[in-house]
Amino acid sequence: MIKIVLSAEQASLVSQATDAVELVDPTGNCLGVFVQAFSAGEIKTALRRRESSALRYTTAEVLTHLQSLWQLIFGHIFQSGVIWQSSS
């Protein structure tokens, strides 16, 4: 593995980032994206939630529910074929 030492300013920016950090060369070409590892607290919370008996849904169940909401809200627009109708 190659080790790259950041300047103090760079290290500070990366450690304070709350989102992914794009690493670029001097000409702006993307070299990669750095994503912070999960903190010990985040891992502990995830493990606690996994062991919980609280109701959980699979991705497929969530997507099915979202599709049904989409149909409920927007379905009549597409079924009628009319997206905009002038009142005049």
C-alpha positions as CSV (number, residue, x, y, z in Angstrom):
1,M,0.0,0.0,0.0
2,I,1.2,3.5,-0.8
3,K,1.2,6.0,2.0
4,I,0.6,9.7,1.3
5,V,1.2,12.2,4.1
6,L,-1.2,15.2,4.1
7,S,-0.3,18.6,5.2
8,A,-1.8,19.7,8.5
9,E,-4.3,21.8,6.6
10,Q,-5.3,19.0,4.3
11,A,-5.6,16.5,7.2
12,S,-7.8,19.0,9.1
13,L,-10.1,19.4,6.1
14,V,-10.4,15.6,5.6
15,S,-11.0,14.9,9.3
16,Q,-13.7,17.5,9.6
17,A,-15.5,16.4,6.4
18,T,-19.1,15.3,7.0
19,D,-19.4,13.9,3.4
20,A,-17.1,12.2,0.9
21,V,-13.9,14.0,-0.1
22,E,-12.9,14.1,-3.7
23,L,-9.1,13.8,-4.2
24,V,-7.8,15.6,-7.3
25,D,-4.5,16.2,-8.9
26,P,-3.2,19.8,-9.6
27,T,-5.0,19.9,-12.9
28,G,-8.4,18.9,-11.3
29,N,-8.5,15.3,-12.5
30,C,-10.3,13.1,-10.0
31,L,-7.9,10.6,-8.4
32,G,-10.4,9.1,-6.1
33,V,-13.0,9.7,-3.4
34,F,-12.3,9.3,0.3
35,V,-15.2,8.2,2.5
36,Q,-14.8,8.3,6.3
37,A,-15.1,5.0,8.1
38,F,-17.9,4.6,10.5
39,S,-17.2,5.8,14.0
40,A,-17.4,3.4,17.0
41,G,-20.7,5.2,18.0
42,E,-22.2,4.7,14.6
43,I,-21.3,1.0,14.6
44,K,-22.7,0.6,18.2
45,T,-26.0,2.2,17.1
46,A,-26.3,0.0,14.0
47,L,-25.7,-3.1,16.0
48,R,-28.2,-2.1,18.6
49,R,-30.8,-1.4,15.9
50,R,-30.1,-4.7,14.2
51,E,-30.7,-6.6,17.5
52,S,-33.9,-4.6,18.1
53,S,-37.3,-6.2,17.7
54,A,-38.6,-3.1,16.1
55,L,-40.5,-3.5,12.8
56,R,-38.1,-3.4,9.8
57,Y,-38.8,-3.4,6.1
58,T,-36.7,-4.9,3.2
59,T,-35.7,-2.6,0.3
60,A,-38.2,-4.4,-1.9
61,E,-41.0,-3.7,0.5
62,V,-40.0,0.0,0.7
63,L,-39.8,0.3,-3.1
64,T,-43.2,-1.4,-3.5
65,H,-44.7,1.0,-1.0
66,L,-43.2,4.0,-2.7
67,Q,-44.5,2.8,-6.1
68,S,-48.0,2.5,-4.6
69,L,-47.8,6.1,-3.3
70,W,-46.6,7.3,-6.7
71,Q,-49.6,5.6,-8.4
72,L,-51.9,7.0,-5.8
73,I,-50.6,10.6,-6.2
74,F,-49.7,10.7,-9.9
75,G,-51.5,7.7,-11.5
76,H,-54.6,9.5,-12.5
77,I,-52.6,12.1,-14.4
78,F,-50.9,9.4,-16.6
79,Q,-54.0,7.3,-17.0
80,S,-56.1,10.2,-18.3
81,G,-53.3,11.3,-20.7
82,V,-53.9,14.9,-19.6
83,I,-51.0,16.5,-17.8
84,W,-52.1,20.2,-18.2
85,Q,-55.5,21.5,-19.1
86,S,-56.2,25.1,-19.6
87,S,-59.2,26.5,-17.7
88,S,-60.1,28.9,-20.6
